[in-house]
Amino acid sequence: MDMKAFHREVESMQGRLKTYIDLPNDPIAKTLQSLFQKLEDEVQVGKSGNTIKSRLKEIEAQLKPAYSAGVMSHGHFDDLEDWVRECQQKIR
């Protein structure tokens, strides 16, 4: 996998995440933003695939609670969930 291209993809999704979040002060929203920042940092410095997969799993685990809490719409939840799963496939 081309890590530079993946890094750009992560940065792009990180930017979209900011527009997806309807309740930016919610603790789950803050957790998601923090996890995306950690993912971006790890990709940027070239951490191992296992580290990146682990971070993606952490993000995935926060998506349903974020949707349930009203932090994001169902469409945004679906988009993020699809993106995380696609990334997990790319890393394997």
N, C-alpha and C positions, 0 to 999 in steps of 0.2 A: 504494500500500500504506500502511496505517495503521501508522506506525512505533511508536506507543505500544503498540498491540496486539502488534506483532511483538516489541517489547522484552519485554513480559510473557511471551510464548511462549518466548523465548530464556531468560529467567530461570527459567521453569518447567522447561525441559529441562536447564538447568544444575544445578538441584536434583536432578532425576532421575538425571543422570549420576553424581552422588555415590553414589547407591544402586546404580547399575549396575556400578560398578567393584569387582571382587573383590580386586584387588591394588593398593591405593592407593599403595604405595611404588614400584611399577614405573615406570621412566622413561617408558614409553609412556603410562601413566595420567596422569602429571604433565604430559606434553606435551598430552594431550587436555584436561585441566582448564585449562591455560594458554590453549589456543586458544579454548575456550569463554568464558573470561574476556575475552579480547581481542575476541571477537565481541560479547559483551554490552556492552563499553565502546564499541565502534564503533557499534552500533545506538543506544545511549543518546545519543551525541553527534551522531548523524545523518550519519555518514559516507556516502559515495556507494554506490550499488548495486554498482558494480564492486568496491569495497573489501570489501563484505560478501560478495559472490559468491566473491571470492578466498579469504576466510577460511573460507567453507563448504567450498571445495575442499580447503583444507589439513586441515580436520577430517575430511572424507571420506577423504582419503589415509591417515589414521592409524587408521581403524576396523578394516580387515582385519588390520594388524599387531597391534592391540590384542586382537582376537579370537584370532588365532593364538598369541599369547603367553599366553593364558589370563587376560587382564586382565578380560574380561567374557564372559558366556555368549552363545551363539548368538542367543537370543531378544532380549537387550539390544542386540547388534550389529545385528540386523535392525531393531529399533525405531529406533535412532539413524540407521542408514543411510536408512531411509524418511523420517525427519524431516528430515534434511539435504537429501535430494532434493526433498521438498515445499517446503522453504524456498528452494531454488535456483529452483524454478518460480515461486514468489511474487515473487521479486526481479526476474525477467526482465521 
